[in-house]
Amino acid sequence: MAVGEVMRMDIPAGGDLSVTSPELHVLAVDDSIVDRKVIERLLRISACKVTTVESGAMALQYLGLDGDKGASGLKDLKVNLIVTDYSMPGLTGYDLLKKIKESSVFREIPVVIMSSENILPRIEQCLREGAEDFLLKPVKLADVKRIKELIMRNEAEDCKTLSHSNKRKLAEDIDDTASSSSSSSSSSSLEDSSVKDFRSSKRMKSELSSPL
C-alpha cells in the first residue's frame, strides 16, 4: 500500500487530500471548515498540492508525531510548508509550531501561522519560536503567492548549497585518492630501490668470497 493511501486512511472525516501539482505540498490546519476551504482554494490557485486537516492533533497524526509508533513510517512523505490557524481547540497553532520545531525530522519545514486577531505579542511569540510568517485573516491570494515564492526560493538555495557541498566533497576525495596514489608510488619506488641495493650487496659479497 502506498504511503499516501495509508495517510488517507489514518485521517478521520474532515481531512481531505487534493493533488494539483508536485511542486509544493502544503499541509493546511484549521478547525473552521470555511477557513479551511478558503485557504485550500487559494493554495490550489497557486498550483500547490494541498492536504487539509481540522485540528492540531490530526496534523501531528499526519506527520507521525503523535507518538503512534505505527505511524513513524509516514515521516518520509515530503511536506514543504505547514499553514496553521493560531486559535484552535485542544492543540493551538502555537503548540503545533513548537511540536514541529522540536522534531528532528520536521523542524526545517516552514510553518506559517494564521489568525483573525492582530495581537502583536502573539505574533512576536510565534516568530520567535520559529514561524516563517504570520498572516492575518482573511488570507489573500497575494499572501499565499508571496509565501510560496519564499519557500521555493529557500528550497532552491538549499539545493544549490547541497550541490556545492557535494562538488567540494568530490574534489576532496579526488585529492585524497591522488595523494594516496602518489604516496603509494613513492613507497613502491623506495621498496624497489631497497631490493636493488640488497641484491647488489649480496652479489658483491658473493664475488668477494669466490676463489680467484
LINCOR-V217731 format. One record per run of one state. SS is the DSSP state (A for helix, B for strand, O for the rest). FROM is the first residue (numbers start at 1). TO is the last residue. If there is no record, write none. Layout:
ss:SS from:FROM to:TO
ss:SS from:FROM to:TO
//
This chain:
ss:O from:1 to:2
ss:A from:3 to:10
ss:O from:11 to:15
ss:B from:16 to:18
ss:O from:19 to:24
ss:B from:25 to:29
ss:O from:30 to:32
ss:A from:33 to:45
ss:O from:46 to:48
ss:B from:49 to:53
ss:O from:54 to:55
ss:A from:56 to:63
ss:O from:64 to:68
ss:A from:69 to:76
ss:O from:77 to:80
ss:B from:81 to:85
ss:O from:86 to:92
ss:A from:93 to:102
ss:O from:103 to:109
ss:B from:110 to:115
ss:O from:116 to:119
ss:A from:120 to:129
ss:O from:130 to:132
ss:B from:133 to:136
ss:O from:137 to:140
ss:A from:141 to:209
ss:O from:210 to:212
//
